[in-house]
Amino acid sequence: MKPLTEKRFLDLSEGVFLPENLACLDAISSNFYWSWHREGAELFRDLDPFLWESVEHNPRQLLKKIDRFLLWQKASDPEYVERVRRFFEEQEKYLAEPLRSFGRITPQNPVAYFCAEYGVHKSLPFYSGGLGILAGDHLKSASDMSLPLVAVGLLYRFGYFRQKITHDGWQEERYADVFGLDLPISRVTNEKKERIIVSVRIRQREVFAQAWLVRVGKVRLYLLDTNIPQNNEIDRYITGHLYGGNGETRIVQEKLLGIGGVRLLKALGIEPAVYHLNEGHSAFLTLELARQFLQENSDKTFDDAVQYVRQKCVFTTHTPVAAGNDVFPPELIDACFDKQFIDSLKLDRESFLALGRVNPEDKNEWFGMTPLALKMCAVSNGVSKKHGEVSRRLWVRVFKNEKVEDVPITYITNGVHPLTWIAPQFQALYEQYMGKNWYKLLDEPERWKEAVSSIPDEEIWKTHLLLKNLLIYYIRRKVFSSDTGKFETIHEHSDIKDFFCSEYLTIGFARRVVGYKRWTLILKDFERFLRIIDNPIRPVQIIFAGKAHPQDREAKIMLQNLISQNQNRIWLKRAVFIEDYDQDIARYLVQGTDVWLNVPRRPLEASGTSGQKAAMNGVLNLSILDGWWIEGFNGENGFSIGTLDDPQGLSDEEIDHQESNSLYEILENRVVPLFYETNEHGIPKTWVAKMKNAIQTVTPQFSSYRMLKDYIEKAYTRFTD
Ligand SMILES: *Cc1c(COP(=O)(O)O)cnc(C)c1O
């Protein structure tokens, strides 16, 4: 018999009950709204702080695993019950806010946002890096702004890998079945409660996919999943791993995402006004839109279909690096698009293949997702001013007869979601000085600036030190070798009592491990760097984190090279590598370090966003002038390395030499002395002025609200029809 005072919890895990007066924790944990409101995260943490850490901030696992005595204790605590009730009420109020209309974007005709990865929260492991985090921030901001938007992606059964470093510094990958994680996802069904299934022709057969719904505030995120009995064993693995497998896996995933995604929206009765292709992975969707158009308008030509599709589609390119722009050999295209599909577009094989080429005449050129997207979307953009320029140069040949400056690729600089990335402690400070709706001031940069100047330096510094201490204790826990039975491996420590110090200048360096990010630039003159960090009066410590793509051997070697420096005693004391970089670790780092280091090879950092997160927390950027930093740096809000001019006629080796020298010099002469220049109260006045300047200038300009407004104005509503 069902107990009277308990409520059944989770349709996925039978027989788990919650006390009735805490039953709304079920609804709270079913929508990621809680994850960007500090009171939300605190509700779960306060239930059982240790368990909260061990379930890795996954609320549904927490509710399932928590000791029932503890839970009932909380249910008997009127203050806690009241906090839950109040949060739930606010969530309900927020979710009930009506969606707004923006030109042709209306609640009936929303934006359909397509992306291969989504970084909404650590507990939803469907992202690998910046692209996914950006997509997650996009959804949260759309929700906050009541922009009608639905999102489409894939449900990766094994997610992205978890990183382990072996004794010799080599990266190993581990995958876990995400269905063990009690994710807040629900099957998408029709009115009769039957699963909605879409099919796509792949590998000469029909492959079926069901869909799952993830709620991100007011935004619905649909994830396609081929792991159903209708498919054979191999096809069930199509949505197995994010960026796993080979080129064949990649193209079938992309066909499912683009074509399956459009079919899913149709099956749901959703009629998007605009399709946003966030990176080229989803570009096949344009072909399905063209096919549907021609099916309904049999008298029209493919060119008419292109005109129709272009007016509906927006494309964002995210990288000038070749590996980020998928290309497929003709055999793979043949295997994925049969004659029937090509016929339905009123094309022949040759003209179909030409759609994906920069030069349609060049029969040897592979089929590229970026050329396809550029041709099929009326609006295309890069993700910073510089990246816009670079993309126009890179893709000018797609647009025949156009001069570089006339290439129709504009730019919308990336931003980050303030409520996700600004530390709760700073948010509390802003509330104190600007009121509960402090983030609304970000729409008015001048008022924001003024409001921040009214906060005393001492308060800013105190808040920063709090976060820095938190980070250092977090690191000590992370590197303690308890996992391996006190066996000291290359990056673990058996004695952490004095490891890292909150008074030392602390540099953070965390990002994907990939060639152009130059992980080992800092090792160029190793002796000189050791002298900098081992300075007895002004010591410096540095924290690294990041994953290499599982198939990128060169990146893994670079990582091993860095980690192997641990054989040096000084390095071991002052540098640390944190395994398994993710959104959670990113938050600790961008909130708790003093300096955020970035040394990409120019001009390959399309935008970068981690530096924006850092600056919003008063962490000073020390970065090469590339991507967003060219727009963000004003001389006072951080430090620049090297020059702005593109180096002419130098080899990569020579550039590395120059820029590493510049880095050491700035560290020795500017960054380190400034940090240690403190007044009689121990506060580094000039440094704090820079922190304040960063918070004042970077927060409004690189907030995702500004980014989304730009997308609405410059892309989503920019059509004339
Ligand atoms: C923000 C973020 C990124 C992007 O970082 P960049 O330095 O801009 O490349 C990657 N991974 C995680 C987990 C992040 O939070």
The ligand as an ORCA input file, in Angstrom:
! r2SCAN-3c Opt
* xyz 0 1
  C      33.768     27.595    -21.315
  C      34.208     26.207    -21.502
  C      34.950     25.838    -22.635
  C      35.381     26.843    -23.678
  O      36.622     27.342    -23.295
  P      37.594     28.135    -24.284
  O      38.765     28.467    -23.467
  O      36.838     29.330    -24.712
  O      37.907     27.240    -25.387
  C      35.333     24.526    -22.770
  N      35.012     23.594    -21.850
  C      34.303     23.906    -20.750
  C      33.976     22.845    -19.787
  C      33.881     25.221    -20.537
  O      33.175     25.518    -19.452
*
